[in-house]
Amino acid sequence: MTSTPGSAGPTAARTPPPSDAGGAAARVRRFGPAQRWVHRTTGALMLVCVASAACLYLPQLAELVGRRLLVVTVHEWSGLLLPVPVLVGLVSRAFRADLGRLNRFLPYDKEWLRAALRRDPRPVSRPSGKFNAGQKLYAAWIAGAVLVMLGTGLLMWFTGLAPVMWRTSATFIHDWLALAIGVVLAGHIGMAYGDPEARRGMRTGSVDRAWAEREHRHWKGD
């Protein structure tokens, strides 16, 4: 139901546009300003980080962009700033509540995963709360990956922090995890683009009530 840490469900592409009947009564609030700001800012920093990494590792892009020192600086600082939006967002009670939801794996989440693995298209077979099991797994994975990338990146940036062997291992982990992050992010963006109502929820803060009841029936709304 959202494109926040975790993308929309497997049948998102079939989500119909919200009905205008009933006006505001047909809508339910999903995200406040704090959640949307954290998502947008983190997403922007992540895209800058990935794009600058691509310019450093792909010869064709490196030749096209040039200014390697500037690209390195942009990559380092965008990576270093990645956790900041989440830390700032912790001042918001609504954001902390969403983090709590993402960190709780409930019994019906197992049903959602089983249905997803079977590629069952029926919404009734994919019960979820405000966030489905796929979104929860994505959020946990990307949070852990960012922390690992931050740690390995610091070892590569400040060469005096550790022996050469540690820095070599950090470089190996950093490079391959960056590739994995790129693939996962592409999947996340693709799933989000397949569900216009999920994107609308992150953009405006509200979603169609019928969509919410169909895709996230255990979520009671805020």
For each residue, the residues with C-beta under 8 A, 3 or more apart:
1: 8 9 30 128 130 131 132 195 197 198 201 207 211 212 215 216 219
2: 6 8 30 31 131 135 198 201 202
3: 7 8 39 188 191 192 195 198 199 202
4: 31 35 39 98 131 135 139 202
5: 39 102 135 138 139 142 143
6: 2 102 131 132 134 135 136 137 138 139 188
7: 3 12 134 135 138 187 188 189 190 191 192 195 198
8: 1 2 3 12 15 191 192 194 195 198 215
9: 1 12 112 116 126 128 132 134 195 215
10: 116 119 121 126 134
11: 14 15 121 123 126
12: 7 8 9 15 191 194 195 198 215
13: 194 195
14: 11 121
15: 8 11 12 195 196 197 198 211 215
16: 211
17: 196 197
18: 26 27 197 200 207 208 210 211
19: 22 26 208 210
20: 23 26
21: 26
22: 19 25 26
23: 20 26 27
24: 27
25: 22 209
26: 18 19 20 21 22 23 208 209 210
27: 18 23 24 206 207 208 209
28: 206 207 208 209 212 221 222
29: 32 205 206 221 222
30: 1 2 130 201 205 206 207 212 221 222
31: 2 4 35 36 39 94 98 201 202 205
32: 29 35 36 92 94 95 205 222
33: 36 37 205
34: 37 38 89 91 92 94 95
35: 4 31 32 38 39 89 92 94 95 98
36: 31 32 33 39 40 202 203 205
37: 33 34 40 41 85 89
38: 34 35 41 42 85 86 88 89 95
39: 3 4 5 31 35 36 42 43 202
40: 36 37 43 44
41: 37 38 44 45 85
42: 38 39 45 46 82 85 86
43: 39 40 46 47
44: 40 41 47 48
45: 41 42 48 49 78 81 82 85
46: 42 43 49 50 82 185
47: 43 44 50 51
48: 44 45 51 52 74 78
49: 45 46 52 53 75 78 79 82
50: 46 47 53 54 178 181 182 185
51: 47 48 54 55
52: 48 49 55 56 71 72 74 75 78
53: 49 50 56 57 75 178
54: 50 51 57 58 61 182
55: 51 52 58 61 62 65 71
56: 52 53 62 68 71 72 75
57: 53 54 62 175
58: 54 55 61 62
59: 62 63
60: 63 64
61: 54 55 58 64 65
62: 55 56 57 58 59 65 66 68
63: 59 60 66
64: 60 61
65: 55 61 62 71
66: 62 63
67: 70 71
68: 56 62 71 72
69: 72 73
70: 67 73 74
71: 52 55 56 65 67 68 74 75
72: 52 56 68 69 75 76
73: 69 70 76 77
74: 48 52 70 71 77 78
75: 49 52 53 56 71 72 78 79
76: 72 73 79 80 153 157
77: 73 74 80 81
78: 45 48 49 52 74 75 81 82
79: 49 75 76 82 149 150 153
80: 76 77 150 153
81: 45 77 78 84
82: 42 45 46 49 78 79 85 146 149 150
83: 86 87 146 147 150
84: 81 87 88
85: 37 38 41 42 45 82 88 89
86: 38 42 83 89 90
87: 83 84 90
88: 38 84 85 91
89: 34 35 37 38 85 86 92 95
90: 86 87 95 96
91: 34 88 95
92: 32 34 35 89 95 96
93: 96 97
94: 31 32 34 35 97 98 222
95: 32 34 35 38 89 90 91 92 98 99
96: 90 92 93 99 100
97: 93 94 100 101
98: 4 31 35 94 95 101 102 130 131
99: 95 96 102 103
100: 96 97 103 104
101: 97 98 104 129 130 131
102: 5 6 98 99 131 135 136 139 140
103: 99 100 136 140
104: 100 101 136
105: 109 133 136
106: 109 129 218
107: 110 111
108: 111 112 127 128 129 218
109: 105 106 112 113 128 132 133 136
110: 107 113 114 133
111: 107 108 114 115 125 126 127
112: 9 108 109 115 116 126 127 128 132 133 134
113: 109 110 116 117 133 134
114: 110 111 117 118
115: 111 112 118 120 122 125 126
116: 9 10 112 113 119 120 126 133 134
117: 113 114
118: 114 115
119: 10 116
120: 115 116 125 126
121: 10 11 14
122: 115 125 126
123: 11 126 214 215 217
124: 127
125: 111 115 120 122
126: 9 10 11 111 112 115 116 120 122 123 132 215
127: 108 111 112 124 217 218
128: 1 9 108 109 112 131 132 133 215 216 217 218 219
129: 101 106 108 132 216 218 219
130: 1 30 98 101 216 219
131: 1 2 4 6 98 101 102 128 135 136 139 216
132: 1 6 9 109 112 126 128 129 135 136 215 216
133: 105 109 110 112 113 116 128 136 137
134: 6 7 9 10 112 113 116 137 138
135: 2 4 5 6 7 102 131 132 138 139
136: 6 102 103 104 105 109 131 132 133 139 140
137: 6 133 134 140 141
138: 5 6 7 134 135 141 142 184 188
139: 4 5 6 102 131 135 136 142 143
140: 102 103 136 137 143 144
141: 137 138 144 145 184
142: 5 138 139 145 146 181 184
143: 5 139 140 146 147
144: 140 141 147 148
145: 141 142 148 149 177 180 181 184
146: 82 83 142 143 149 150
147: 83 143 144 150 151
148: 144 145 151 152 173 177
149: 79 82 145 146 152 153 174 177 178 181
150: 79 80 82 83 146 147 153 154
151: 147 148 154 155 170
152: 148 149 155 156 170 171 173 174 177
153: 76 79 80 149 150 156 157 170 174
154: 150 151 157 158 161
155: 151 152 158 161 162 166 167 170
156: 152 153 159 167 170 171 174
157: 76 153 154
158: 154 155 161
159: 156 167
160:
161: 154 155 158
162: 155 166 167 170
163: 166 167
164: 167 168
165: 168 169
166: 155 162 163 169 170
167: 155 156 159 162 163 164 170 171
168: 164 165 171 172
169: 165 166 172 173
170: 151 152 153 155 156 162 166 167 173 174
171: 152 156 167 168 174 175
172: 168 169 175 176
173: 148 152 169 170 176 177
174: 149 152 153 156 170 171 177 178
175: 57 171 172 178 179
176: 172 173 179 180
177: 145 148 149 152 173 174 180 181
178: 50 53 149 174 175 181 182
179: 175 176 182 183
180: 145 176 177 183 184
181: 50 142 145 149 177 178 184 185
182: 50 54 178 179 185 186
183: 179 180 186 187
184: 138 141 142 145 180 181 187 188
185: 46 50 181 182 188 189
186: 182 183 189 190
187: 7 183 184 190 191
188: 3 6 7 138 184 185 191 192
189: 7 185 186 192 193
190: 7 186 187 193 194
191: 3 7 8 12 187 188 194 195
192: 3 7 8 188 189 195 198 199
193: 189 190 199
194: 8 12 13 190 191
195: 1 3 7 8 9 12 13 15 191 192 198 199
196: 15 17 199 200
197: 1 15 17 18 200 201 207 208 211
198: 1 2 3 7 8 12 15 192 195 201 202 207
199: 3 192 193 195 196 202 203
200: 18 196 197 203 204 206 207
201: 1 2 30 31 197 198 204 205 206 207
202: 2 3 4 31 36 39 198 199
203: 36 199 200
204: 200 201
205: 29 30 31 32 33 36 201
206: 27 28 29 30 200 201
207: 1 18 27 28 30 197 198 200 201 211 212
208: 18 19 26 27 28 197 211 212
209: 25 26 27 28 212 213
210: 18 19 26 213 214
211: 1 15 16 18 197 207 208 214 215
212: 1 28 30 207 208 209 215 216 219 221
213: 209 210 216 217
214: 123 210 211 217
215: 1 8 9 12 15 123 126 128 132 211 212
216: 1 128 129 130 131 132 212 213 219
217: 123 127 128 213 214
218: 106 108 127 128 129
219: 1 128 129 130 212 216
220:
221: 28 29 30 212
222: 28 29 30 32 94
